[in-house]
Amino acid sequence: MSQKSELIKNLSIVDDELVIDWQDGKQSRLYSYWLRDHCQMPTSRNADNGQRLLSVISIPEDTFIEQAQLDDTGNVCVRFQPENHLSIFTQPWLRENCYNLNHQFDDRSAVHKQLWQADSFMEGLPRINYEHMCQNNQGKLNALRFVRDQGFCILENVPRMEGHVLKVIAEIGYTRETNYGSIFEVRTEVNPNNLAYTNMGLGSHTDNPYRDPVPTVQLLHCLESSTEGGDSVLVDGFKAANVLREESAEDFYTLTSTWINYRFSDGNADLRSRVAMIELNDKGEVVKVRYNNRSIDTIKLPADKIRAFYKAYRHWGEIIERTDLKINFKLSPGDLMLFDNTRVMHARTAFSKRGKRHLQGAYTDLDGLYSLLNVLERGGSRVDEVTAENIVDHIEDVFNRRGAESYLGEQVTMAQHMLQVAQCAEKAGADDAQIVAALLHDIGHYKNEIPESALAKGKDNYHEEAGANFLEDYFPRSVVEPVRQHVAAKRYLCAVRSDYFKRLSPASVHTLNLQGGAMNAEEVAEFEKNDYLDQCVALRYWDEEGKDPNREHPPFYYYRHLIESLVEH
């Protein structure tokens, strides 16, 4: 039947399912029981907090859909029997929550992270000025996203006051107190109860695997550092787990399926846990790693598993000590390292007994940190007025909030596409303006993120025009013009280079037809007068390359300094 909707093409009832055919060709098949359970009406959900008011056992077992149709405002109205209950759903809610078109929410697994190794931070480690983080929601968002996506962040210029680490925690969550207290000191001690309190080097490890639950976020605040040595070392445990899986599926399986005991014992505590070194979710994705050889209790496994375990254990221990997986740096006084203790392993090099090295540490947990991040991303961080001073913050915010959206029928998201195009430009030896143009070429797809004053400049406000109009107030023409012409460049290349059309993806062929097809001779001659012809053509080739769902690419912050260097104030 014909519908008046922008999203839905057709509704039908088939057996015990509501079948929705969407305008983009996709289909949802929603089980009647699921629909009734997810009713959004006031009789089913509390209007203030959205929590369910009905139990699954209160839904009749013989529930079925009697009728489904769109009302005058486009909402989907579903009548359930035998209750004679009416549920009303918005089309966006059904599309965003349909279980066969959307993955379950999961912000913890390795699949959703940006994995890294030693050469991933050639342009610098993820750093945020502490005062900027405290006073600016965008600064706080950037710091929290670093922890979520890369697993760590370094806060700079944190006041060198004892106990200030707890004030940092108060900015992002709640202190997790342990038998070490709310704060623990990292400096040499006489008769230490932990090797961390000596000047010995420490191998890669996660903290407190003997706790249940383990503290999930660790902070280390550098107050003094005048010794030789004592460099900090970090390893991405999720990347290391991927390496183990690639090198030996057998060893990977052994460590994910074998639970061992950890233990810490002194005069005041006796802490024990039994866990696997690598923890998986229901999809077989890594969600936590644990490794601390100093705290492993006596290993008691069945005789037929002991050899396989030690083979895998040794392999795992060797991988996390590989130089190509480690980043090494020295914390300066005032630096504070904030990291995910379920993912990032930390270590240190030995240091001399001369001079002073004093760090204060504390723990918090990921649930508080992620909660704040989710609240900020939900809408508290948007920049109301875009200026030259905050343009890069605004663009980064758009990438982080909207980047996961689909890219016009391609197999990559919007952010993946733009970041891959920038990577292609960089690998081709392009100059800074070309790389930034490549990164921002599709920013016009987010028209509701662009001020109306910029949109109004465009004649037709297609995405290339909308993006260029927005960018020209802040960037030189060498950035703006390739963005403005990247659609025209596709039409141009289809007209003048016979092999180019073969490079186009099916989605790109489809949009080519909508954009006017190959240029005619008159259009070609006019386009070739452009001062930035070569840059426009190069961007178009990179545009077609940046559509690989399996390609690893740098995160947005890798390019941030480059974008900042080109902003015209």
C-alpha positions in Angstrom: 0.0 0.0 0.0 1.1 3.6 -0.7 2.4 5.6 2.3 3.1 9.2 2.8 6.4 8.7 4.5 10.0 9.8 3.9 11.4 6.6 5.4 8.8 3.9 4.9 7.7 2.6 1.5 5.3 -0.1 2.6 3.9 -1.8 5.7 2.5 -5.3 5.8 1.7 -8.1 8.3 3.1 -11.5 7.6 2.3 -14.3 10.1 3.5 -12.9 13.5 5.7 -10.1 12.1 5.3 -6.5 11.0 7.2 -6.2 7.7 8.5 -2.7 6.9 9.9 -2.0 3.4 12.1 1.1 3.7 12.6 3.6 0.9 16.3 2.7 0.7 15.5 -0.9 -0.2 16.1 -2.4 3.2 13.5 -4.4 5.1 12.6 -4.9 8.7 10.8 -7.9 10.0 9.6 -7.2 13.6 8.3 -10.0 15.8 4.9 -9.1 17.3 6.1 -10.0 20.9 9.1 -7.7 20.5 7.0 -4.9 19.3 4.6 -5.2 22.2 7.4 -5.4 24.6 8.9 -2.2 23.2 5.7 -0.2 23.2 6.5 3.4 23.9 3.0 4.4 25.1 2.5 5.9 28.6 0.8 2.7 29.8 3.9 0.8 28.9 6.7 3.2 29.7 7.3 5.8 32.4 7.2 9.2 30.6 9.9 10.6 32.8 12.6 8.0 32.6 11.5 5.6 29.8 11.6 2.5 32.0 9.2 -0.3 31.3 6.0 -0.5 33.3 5.1 -4.0 32.1 6.7 -7.4 32.7 7.3 -9.8 29.8 5.0 -12.3 31.6 2.2 -9.8 31.5 2.1 -9.9 27.7 -0.4 -12.6 26.5 1.3 -15.6 25.0 -1.0 -15.5 22.0 -0.3 -11.8 21.2 -0.6 -11.0 17.5 -0.8 -7.9 15.3 -4.3 -7.2 14.1 -3.6 -4.0 12.2 -0.7 -1.7 11.3 -0.9 1.6 9.5 0.5 5.1 9.3 -1.4 8.0 10.9 -1.6 11.5 9.4 1.7 12.5 11.0 3.6 9.5 9.7 3.7 7.5 12.9 3.3 3.7 12.7 0.2 2.6 14.6 0.0 -1.1 15.6 -3.1 -2.7 17.1 -2.3 -5.8 19.3 -4.8 -8.6 20.2 -6.1 -10.1 22.4 -5.4 -7.0 24.6 -6.8 -4.6 22.0 -3.8 -2.5 22.8 -2.6 0.4 20.5 1.1 1.2 20.2 2.4 4.2 18.3 6.0 4.2 17.0 7.9 7.0 15.2 9.5 5.9 11.9 13.0 7.0 13.1 12.7 5.0 16.3 11.7 1.8 14.4 14.6 2.3 11.9 17.2 3.0 14.6 16.1 0.2 16.9 15.2 -2.6 14.3 17.2 -5.6 15.4 18.0 -7.0 12.0 19.3 -3.6 10.7 21.3 -2.5 13.8 23.9 -4.0 16.0 23.5 -4.3 19.7 25.0 -1.4 21.6 28.6 -2.3 22.6 31.2 0.4 23.3 33.7 -1.9 25.0 34.8 -4.5 22.5 38.0 -4.2 20.4 35.9 -4.0 17.2 34.8 -0.5 18.2 38.2 0.8 19.1 41.1 2.3 17.2 43.9 -0.2 17.7 47.5 1.1 17.8 51.1 0.1 18.0 54.5 1.9 18.3 54.3 3.8 15.0 50.7 4.9 15.4 51.6 8.1 17.2 54.2 9.6 14.9 52.4 13.0 15.1 52.3 12.9 18.9 50.4 11.2 21.7 46.8 12.1 22.5 47.2 15.0 24.9 44.7 17.5 26.4 45.4 20.6 28.4 43.9 20.0 31.9 42.4 23.5 32.3 40.8 23.2 28.8 39.3 19.9 29.9 37.9 21.3 33.1 36.5 24.5 31.6 35.3 23.4 28.2 32.9 20.6 27.3 34.6 20.0 24.0 38.0 19.5 25.8 36.4 17.1 28.2 34.8 15.2 25.3 38.1 15.0 23.5 39.8 13.5 26.6 37.0 11.0 27.2 37.0 10.0 23.6 40.7 9.4 23.6 40.2 7.0 26.5 37.3 5.3 24.8 38.8 5.0 21.3 42.6 4.7 22.0 42.5 3.6 25.6 44.5 6.4 27.1 45.1 10.2 27.3 47.7 12.4 28.8 46.5 15.5 30.6 49.0 18.3 30.6 49.6 21.0 33.2 47.8 19.3 36.0 48.6 21.2 39.2 51.5 19.5 41.0 49.7 19.2 44.3 49.5 16.1 46.3 46.0 14.7 46.2 45.0 16.6 43.0 44.5 13.3 41.2 41.3 13.0 43.1 40.1 16.3 41.7 40.8 15.0 38.2 38.6 12.0 39.0 35.8 14.2 40.2 35.8 15.8 36.7 35.0 12.5 35.1 33.6 10.0 37.6 34.0 8.6 41.1 37.0 7.4 43.0 37.4 3.7 43.4 39.0 3.1 46.8 41.1 0.0 47.4 43.2 -1.5 50.2 45.9 0.9 49.0 43.6 3.8 49.9 42.0 6.4 47.7 45.5 7.4 46.5 48.6 5.3 46.2 52.2 6.5 46.0 54.6 5.3 43.3 58.1 5.9 44.6 60.8 3.8 46.2 60.0 2.5 49.7 61.8 0.4 52.3 60.4 -3.2 52.5 57.7 -2.5 49.8 54.6 -4.7 49.6 54.6 -4.3 45.9 57.4 -4.2 43.3 55.9 -1.0 41.9 57.4 0.8 44.9 61.0 0.0 44.0 63.2 1.5 41.3 63.1 -1.8 39.3 61.8 -1.8 35.7 58.3 -3.4 35.4 57.1 -5.4 32.5 53.9 -4.8 30.6 50.9 -5.5 32.9 47.4 -4.5 33.9 46.7 -3.5 37.5 44.9 -5.5 40.2 43.8 -8.6 38.2 43.3 -10.2 41.6 40.3 -7.9 42.3 36.7 -8.7 41.4 35.7 -6.4 39.8 39.0 -5.0 38.7 39.5 -1.2 38.7 38.8 -0.3 35.1 40.5 3.1 34.9 43.8 4.1 36.3 45.4 7.5 36.7 49.1 8.3 37.3 50.0 11.9 38.2 53.6 12.9 37.9 54.7 15.2 40.7 58.5 14.9 40.4 60.7 13.3 37.8 64.5 14.0 38.0 65.9 10.5 37.8 67.6 8.9 34.9 65.2 6.3 33.4 61.8 5.7 34.7 60.2 6.1 31.2 56.6 5.1 30.9 55.6 2.3 28.4 52.1 1.5 27.1 50.9 -1.4 25.0 47.5 -1.8 23.4 46.3 -5.1 24.8 43.5 -5.3 22.3 46.0 -5.0 19.5 48.3 -7.6 21.1 45.3 -10.0 21.4 44.6 -9.5 17.7 48.2 -10.4 16.9 48.0 -13.5 19.1 44.8 -14.6 17.3 46.4 -14.0 13.9 49.6 -15.9 14.8 47.9 -18.8 16.6 44.2 -19.4 16.8 45.0 -22.3 19.1 46.9 -20.2 21.6 44.2 -17.5 21.5 41.5 -20.1 22.2 43.6 -21.5 25.1 43.9 -18.1 26.8 40.3 -17.1 26.3 39.0 -20.5 27.6 41.4 -21.1 30.5 40.7 -19.5 33.8 43.6 -19.0 36.2 44.0 -17.6 39.7 45.5 -14.3 40.7 46.3 -13.3 44.2 47.7 -10.4 46.3 48.5 -11.0 49.9 50.1 -8.9 52.6 49.5 -8.3 56.3 46.2 -6.4 55.7 44.7 -8.0 52.6 44.3 -11.3 50.8 42.7 -10.7 47.5 41.9 -13.5 45.0 40.2 -13.8 41.6 39.8 -16.5 38.9 39.6 -15.1 35.4 40.8 -15.6 31.9 43.7 -13.6 30.5 41.7 -12.6 27.5 37.9 -12.1 27.8 35.5 -12.3 24.9 31.9 -11.2 24.4 29.2 -13.3 22.8 30.4 -12.4 19.3 34.0 -13.6 20.0 35.3 -10.0 20.2 37.9 -9.1 22.8 36.4 -6.9 25.6 39.1 -7.2 28.4 42.7 -8.3 28.8 44.5 -9.2 32.1 48.2 -9.8 32.5 50.3 -9.4 35.6 52.9 -12.1 36.0 53.8 -10.8 39.4 50.3 -11.6 40.7 49.5 -14.9 39.2 48.8 -17.5 41.9 49.9 -21.1 41.7 48.7 -22.4 38.4 46.7 -25.6 38.9 45.3 -26.9 35.6 44.4 -30.5 34.5 47.5 -32.4 33.3 46.2 -32.5 29.7 46.0 -28.7 29.5 49.1 -27.6 31.3 51.4 -27.8 28.2 49.0 -26.0 25.9 48.5 -23.3 28.5 52.2 -22.6 29.0 52.7 -22.5 25.2 50.0 -19.9 24.9 51.0 -18.0 28.0 54.6 -17.7 26.7 53.4 -16.6 23.3 51.2 -13.9 24.9 54.0 -12.7 27.2 56.4 -12.5 24.2 53.9 -10.5 22.1 53.2 -7.8 24.7 56.9 -7.2 25.1 57.6 -6.7 21.4 59.2 -3.3 20.6 56.9 -2.6 17.7 53.8 -2.7 20.0 55.2 -0.4 22.7 55.1 3.4 22.9 57.8 4.9 25.2 57.7 8.4 26.7 58.7 10.2 29.8 56.0 11.8 32.0 57.0 15.4 32.9 56.0 16.9 36.2 52.4 18.0 35.8 51.5 15.3 33.3 48.7 12.9 34.3 48.3 9.6 32.4 44.7 8.4 32.3 44.1 4.9 30.8 41.7 2.0 30.5 43.0 -0.7 32.7 41.0 -3.4 31.0 42.7 -2.7 27.7 46.0 -0.8 28.0 49.0 -2.5 29.6 51.6 -0.2 31.2 55.2 -0.7 32.2 58.2 1.4 33.1 62.0 1.2 32.6 64.3 1.0 35.6 65.5 4.3 37.1 68.5 5.5 39.0 68.4 6.0 42.8 69.7 9.5 42.2 67.1 12.3 41.9 63.4 11.9 42.7 60.5 10.2 40.9 57.1 10.6 42.6 53.8 9.7 41.0 50.4 9.5 42.7 48.0 7.0 41.4 44.3 6.4 41.9 41.4 4.4 40.3 38.0 5.2 38.9 35.8 3.1 36.7 34.7 3.1 33.0 31.0 3.2 33.8 31.2 6.7 35.2 33.5 7.8 32.5 31.3 6.4 29.7 28.2 7.8 31.3 29.6 11.3 31.2 30.8 10.8 27.7 27.3 9.6 26.6 25.6 12.5 28.2 28.0 15.0 26.5 27.6 13.3 23.2 23.9 13.4 23.5 23.9 17.1 22.9 25.8 19.1 25.5 28.9 19.7 23.3 27.6 21.4 20.2 29.1 24.7 19.3 26.3 27.3 18.8 28.4 29.9 17.0 31.2 28.7 14.8 34.2 30.9 14.7 37.8 30.7 13.5 38.8 30.0 17.2 36.5 26.9 17.5 36.1 25.7 13.9 38.4 22.7 14.5 36.5 21.7 17.7 33.3 22.0 15.8 34.5 19.8 12.9 35.9 17.2 15.4 32.6 17.2 17.2 30.7 16.5 13.9 33.1 13.7 13.1 32.6 12.1 16.5 28.9 12.4 16.7 27.9 11.8 13.1 30.8 9.9 11.6 29.3 6.4 12.2 26.4 7.2 9.8 26.2 5.2 6.6 27.9 6.6 3.5 25.5 6.6 0.6 25.2 2.8 0.2 28.9 2.1 0.5 30.4 -0.5 2.8 32.1 2.2 5.0 30.8 4.9 7.3 31.1 8.6 6.6 34.0 9.0 8.9 35.8 6.0 7.6 35.4 7.3 4.1 36.7 10.8 4.8 39.6 9.6 6.9 40.6 7.0 4.3 40.6 9.7 1.6 42.9 11.9 3.7 45.1 8.8 4.2 45.3 8.3 0.5 46.3 11.9 0.0 49.0 11.7 2.6 50.4 8.5 1.2 50.5 10.1 -2.3 52.8 12.9 -0.9 50.1 15.6 -1.2 50.6 19.0 0.5 48.9 20.0 3.6 46.0 21.8 1.9 45.3 18.8 -0.3 45.2 16.4 2.7 42.8 18.7 4.6 40.6 19.1 1.5 40.6 15.3 1.2 39.6 14.9 4.9 36.8 17.5 4.7 35.5 17.0 1.2 32.2 15.5 2.3 31.5 17.7 5.3 28.6 19.1 3.4 26.6 15.9 3.9 26.0 17.2 7.4 24.0 20.2 6.3 22.3 20.6 9.7 25.7 21.1 11.3 26.4 24.1 8.9 25.2 27.6 9.8 22.4 28.8 7.6 24.5 31.8 6.6 26.9 29.4 4.9 24.2 27.3 3.3 22.5 30.4 1.9 25.6 31.3 -0.2 25.1 28.2 -2.4 22.9 28.3 -5.5 21.7 24.7 -5.2 23.3 23.7 -1.9 24.3 20.2 -2.9 26.7 18.7 -0.5 29.9 19.8 -2.3 28.6 23.4 -2.5 27.3 23.4 1.1 30.6 22.1 2.4 32.7 24.6 0.4 30.5 27.5 1.4 31.0 26.5 5.0 34.7 26.0 4.8 35.6 29.2 2.8 35.1 31.4 5.9 37.9 29.6 7.7 40.3 28.0 5.1 42.3 29.1 2.0 41.0 28.5 -1.5 43.5 25.7 -1.9 41.4 23.7 0.6 38.0 25.0 -0.4 38.2 24.7 -4.2 38.9 20.9 -4.4 36.0 20.4 -2.0 33.7 22.5 -4.1 34.7 20.7 -7.3 35.0 17.1 -6.2 31.6 16.1 -7.7 32.4 18.1 -10.9 35.7 16.3 -11.1 34.0 13.0 -11.2 31.9 14.1 -14.2 35.0 15.6 -15.8 37.1 12.4 -15.5 34.3 10.2 -16.9 34.4 12.4 -19.9 38.2 12.7 -20.5 39.6 9.4 -19.1 38.2 6.2 -20.5 39.5 4.0 -17.6 38.1 6.2 -14.8 34.5 5.0 -15.0 35.7 1.4 -14.1 36.9 2.8 -10.8 33.5 3.9 -9.6 31.6 1.8 -7.1 27.9 1.0 -7.8 26.8 3.7 -5.4 29.1 6.2 -7.1 27.7 5.3 -10.5 24.2 5.8 -9.2 25.1 9.3 -7.9 26.9 10.2 -11.1 23.6 9.8 -13.0 21.9 12.1 -10.5 24.7 14.6 -10.8 24.4 15.0 -14.5 26.6 12.2 -15.9 29.8 12.8 -17.9 30.5 16.4 -18.9 30.0 17.5 -22.5 32.8 19.2 -24.4 31.7 22.7 -23.4 31.7 21.8 -19.7 35.1 20.1 -20.0 36.6 23.2 -21.5 35.2 25.4 -18.8 36.3 23.0 -16.0 39.9 22.9 -17.3 40.2 26.6 -16.7 40.1 26.0 -12.9 43.4 27.1 -11.2 43.2 24.0 -9.0 42.4 21.5 -11.7 45.2 19.1 -10.7 44.2 19.1 -7.1 40.5 18.5 -7.9 41.4 15.6 -10.1 43.7 14.1 -7.5 41.0 14.4 -4.8 38.6 12.6 -7.0 40.9 9.6 -7.5 41.4 9.4 -3.7 37.7 9.7 -3.2 37.2 6.4 -5.1 40.0 4.7 -3.1 38.6 5.6 0.3 35.8 2.9 0.5 37.5 -0.1 1.9 35.8 -1.5 5.1 38.9 -3.4 6.1 41.5 -0.6 5.8 43.0 0.7 9.0 43.4 4.5 9.0 44.4 7.2 11.5 41.8 8.7 13.8 40.6 12.3 13.3 42.9 13.8 16.0 45.9 12.6 13.9 45.0 15.4 11.4 43.9 18.0 14.0 47.2 19.9 14.1 47.2 20.0 10.3 43.7 21.5 10.1 44.6 24.0 12.8 47.6 25.2 10.8 45.5 26.1 7.8 42.7 28.0 9.7 42.7 31.7 8.6 42.0 34.0 11.5 
